[in-house]
Amino acid sequence: MTRAMHRWARLQTRSGKSAVYLWFFTGTPPEKGLEKFGAYHGAEVMYAYHNLGKDGDADYWTADFRLRDHMTAY
């Protein structure tokens, strides 16, 4: 999956008109019951799409909100 996304990003920078951003998310969101999975597939979605805390059942830290702001700024 990573290799395919890296290839797509390289091709997009050659032909597209917008910037391309890749990330490798290793954070473990504090969602109740999901902590045991670590950085699972989709864990970054709440951060990347500015929905952090919308799940209503997690205790996010200040660093989580800073990461969210940084990611959504792109």
The 8 nearest C-alpha neighbors of each residue, nearest first, counted from 0:
[[1, 3, 2, 4, 5, 6, 7, 23],
 [2, 0, 4, 3, 5, 6, 23, 21],
 [1, 3, 5, 4, 0, 6, 7, 8],
 [2, 4, 6, 0, 5, 1, 7, 8],
 [5, 3, 7, 1, 6, 2, 8, 0],
 [4, 6, 2, 8, 7, 3, 1, 9],
 [7, 5, 3, 9, 4, 8, 2, 10],
 [6, 8, 4, 10, 5, 9, 11, 3],
 [9, 7, 11, 5, 6, 10, 19, 4],
 [10, 8, 6, 12, 11, 7, 5, 13],
 [9, 11, 7, 13, 8, 12, 6, 14],
 [10, 12, 8, 15, 14, 13, 9, 7],
 [13, 11, 9, 10, 15, 14, 8, 19],
 [14, 12, 10, 11, 15, 9, 16, 8],
 [13, 15, 11, 12, 10, 16, 9, 17],
 [16, 14, 11, 12, 17, 13, 18, 10],
 [15, 17, 14, 18, 12, 11, 13, 19],
 [18, 16, 15, 19, 12, 11, 14, 20],
 [17, 19, 20, 12, 16, 15, 11, 73],
 [20, 18, 8, 17, 12, 21, 11, 9],
 [21, 19, 18, 22, 8, 73, 5, 70],
 [22, 20, 19, 23, 8, 5, 4, 1],
 [23, 21, 24, 20, 70, 25, 43, 1],
 [22, 24, 25, 21, 1, 43, 26, 38],
 [23, 25, 26, 22, 43, 38, 42, 27],
 [26, 24, 38, 23, 27, 37, 39, 43],
 [27, 25, 38, 24, 28, 37, 42, 43],
 [26, 28, 37, 38, 29, 34, 25, 42],
 [27, 29, 30, 26, 34, 42, 38, 37],
 [30, 28, 57, 34, 58, 31, 59, 27],
 [31, 29, 57, 33, 28, 34, 32, 56],
 [32, 30, 33, 57, 29, 56, 34, 58],
 [31, 33, 34, 30, 35, 29, 36, 57],
 [32, 34, 35, 30, 31, 36, 29, 37],
 [35, 33, 36, 37, 32, 29, 30, 27],
 [34, 36, 33, 37, 32, 27, 38, 31],
 [35, 37, 34, 33, 39, 38, 27, 32],
 [38, 36, 27, 34, 35, 39, 26, 33],
 [39, 37, 27, 25, 26, 42, 36, 40],
 [38, 40, 42, 37, 36, 41, 27, 43],
 [41, 39, 42, 38, 43, 44, 24, 36],
 [40, 42, 43, 44, 39, 38, 45, 24],
 [41, 43, 39, 44, 40, 38, 28, 45],
 [42, 44, 46, 41, 45, 47, 24, 26],
 [43, 45, 47, 46, 41, 42, 48, 50],
 [46, 44, 50, 51, 43, 48, 47, 49],
 [47, 45, 67, 43, 44, 49, 51, 48],
 [46, 48, 44, 70, 71, 49, 45, 43],
 [47, 49, 50, 46, 45, 44, 71, 51],
 [50, 48, 46, 51, 47, 45, 67, 71],
 [51, 49, 45, 53, 48, 52, 46, 47],
 [52, 50, 45, 46, 53, 49, 67, 64],
 [51, 53, 54, 55, 50, 57, 59, 56],
 [52, 54, 55, 50, 51, 45, 56, 57],
 [55, 53, 52, 56, 57, 51, 50, 30],
 [56, 54, 53, 52, 57, 58, 30, 51],
 [57, 55, 54, 31, 30, 58, 52, 53],
 [58, 56, 30, 29, 59, 31, 55, 52],
 [57, 59, 29, 60, 56, 30, 52, 31],
 [58, 60, 63, 57, 29, 61, 52, 64],
 [61, 59, 63, 62, 58, 64, 29, 65],
 [60, 62, 64, 63, 65, 59, 66, 67],
 [61, 63, 65, 60, 64, 66, 59, 67],
 [64, 62, 66, 60, 61, 65, 59, 67],
 [63, 65, 67, 61, 66, 62, 68, 60],
 [66, 64, 62, 68, 67, 63, 69, 61],
 [65, 67, 69, 63, 64, 68, 70, 62],
 [66, 68, 46, 64, 70, 65, 69, 71],
 [69, 67, 65, 71, 66, 70, 72, 64],
 [68, 70, 66, 72, 67, 71, 65, 73],
 [71, 69, 67, 72, 47, 68, 73, 66],
 [70, 72, 73, 68, 47, 69, 67, 49],
 [73, 71, 69, 70, 68, 67, 47, 49],
 [72, 71, 70, 69, 20, 68, 18, 47]]
